[in-house]
Amino acid sequence: MTTIDQTEARLNTHEEVCALRYDGICARLKRLENIGVGAAGTIIMLLVTIVMRIG
């Protein structure tokens, strides 16, 4: 095997590993985004409830 073939094989392996990691990162970010939206919605509803009771 030549140096070019070895380098290409290593690069292809690296690209595959990075693609898997990228998919995992995207899934985690989507989950965190959903948690943030849910928490914000809950806080808004609680604040509206408090304002309605006071007013």
Long-range contacts (C-beta under 8 A, 24 or more apart in sequence): none
